[in-house]
Amino acid sequence: MPISSDHSIYSATLRPHPISAAKPELSPHQMGRGSEITMLKTVPAQAGNGWRVFIQWASGRIQYISGFESLQDAEHWIATEAQNWLNALNAQL
């Protein structure tokens, strides 16, 4: 199960993920003033061999969804689960 975490440091090694073009409703995603998603992409985990999803909010906040064993798992989560995750966050507001 992926785990969400917040970070305030931006890594220069991040690669854009094509999901923003494939799913424009995810970028930006409105969750209240200053909390739109400006970037959503897969990145290698800092420790180990896994992957995580990098999320950058318009407010500048950085968040990661961790716990993916492969790049394909992380990309699959973006393609199939990210919208549900965002909807759940919206419902909490």
C-alpha positions as CSV (number, residue, x, y, z in Angstrom):
1,M,0.0,0.0,0.0
2,P,1.5,3.3,-1.0
3,I,2.4,5.8,1.8
4,S,2.0,9.5,1.6
5,S,4.7,11.9,3.0
6,D,5.4,15.6,2.8
7,H,8.8,17.1,1.9
8,S,9.9,20.6,1.4
9,I,13.1,19.9,-0.6
10,Y,12.9,19.8,-4.4
11,S,15.2,17.3,-6.1
12,A,16.9,18.4,-9.4
13,T,16.8,14.7,-10.6
14,L,13.1,14.5,-11.1
15,R,11.6,13.7,-14.5
16,P,8.3,15.0,-15.7
17,H,5.6,12.2,-16.1
18,P,3.4,12.3,-19.2
19,I,0.3,11.8,-17.0
20,S,-0.4,15.6,-17.0
21,A,-0.9,15.4,-20.7
22,A,-2.9,12.1,-20.6
23,K,-5.1,13.2,-17.6
24,P,-5.3,17.0,-17.7
25,E,-7.9,16.9,-14.9
26,L,-5.0,16.0,-12.5
27,S,-2.9,19.0,-13.4
28,P,-3.9,21.3,-12.0
29,H,-6.4,19.8,-9.6
30,Q,-8.4,22.3,-7.5
31,M,-8.5,21.5,-3.8
32,G,-8.8,25.0,-2.4
33,R,-6.9,28.2,-2.7
34,G,-3.1,27.6,-3.3
35,S,-3.5,23.9,-3.2
36,E,-3.7,22.9,-6.9
37,I,-1.4,20.2,-8.1
38,T,1.2,21.7,-10.4
39,M,3.3,18.6,-11.0
40,L,2.6,14.8,-10.7
41,K,5.3,12.3,-11.7
42,T,7.1,9.1,-10.8
43,V,10.6,9.3,-9.2
44,P,13.0,6.7,-7.9
45,A,12.9,6.2,-4.1
46,Q,15.8,7.8,-2.3
47,A,16.6,4.6,-0.4
48,G,16.3,1.1,-1.9
49,N,15.1,0.1,-5.3
50,G,11.5,1.2,-5.2
51,W,9.6,4.1,-6.8
52,R,7.3,6.9,-5.5
53,V,5.0,9.5,-6.9
54,F,6.1,13.1,-6.6
55,I,3.4,15.7,-6.1
56,Q,4.0,19.4,-6.1
57,W,1.2,21.8,-5.0
58,A,0.8,25.4,-6.2
59,S,1.5,26.5,-2.6
60,G,5.0,25.0,-3.0
61,R,4.4,22.0,-0.8
62,I,6.0,18.8,-1.9
63,Q,4.4,15.4,-1.2
64,Y,5.4,11.9,-2.1
65,I,3.3,8.7,-2.3
66,S,5.8,6.0,-1.5
67,G,5.8,2.2,-1.6
68,F,5.8,1.2,-5.2
69,E,8.0,-1.7,-6.2
70,S,8.5,-0.7,-9.8
71,L,8.2,2.2,-12.2
72,Q,5.2,0.5,-13.8
73,D,3.5,0.2,-10.4
74,A,3.9,3.9,-9.7
75,E,2.7,4.8,-13.3
76,H,-0.3,2.5,-12.9
77,W,-1.2,4.2,-9.6
78,I,-1.1,7.6,-11.3
79,A,-3.2,6.3,-14.2
80,T,-5.8,4.4,-12.1
81,E,-5.8,5.6,-8.5
82,A,-4.5,9.2,-8.4
83,Q,-7.9,10.7,-9.3
84,N,-9.6,8.7,-6.5
85,W,-6.9,9.8,-4.0
86,L,-7.5,13.5,-5.0
87,N,-11.2,13.1,-4.7
88,A,-10.8,11.6,-1.2
89,L,-8.6,14.6,-0.3
90,N,-11.3,17.0,-1.6
91,A,-13.9,15.2,0.4
92,Q,-11.9,15.9,3.6
93,L,-12.0,19.6,3.0
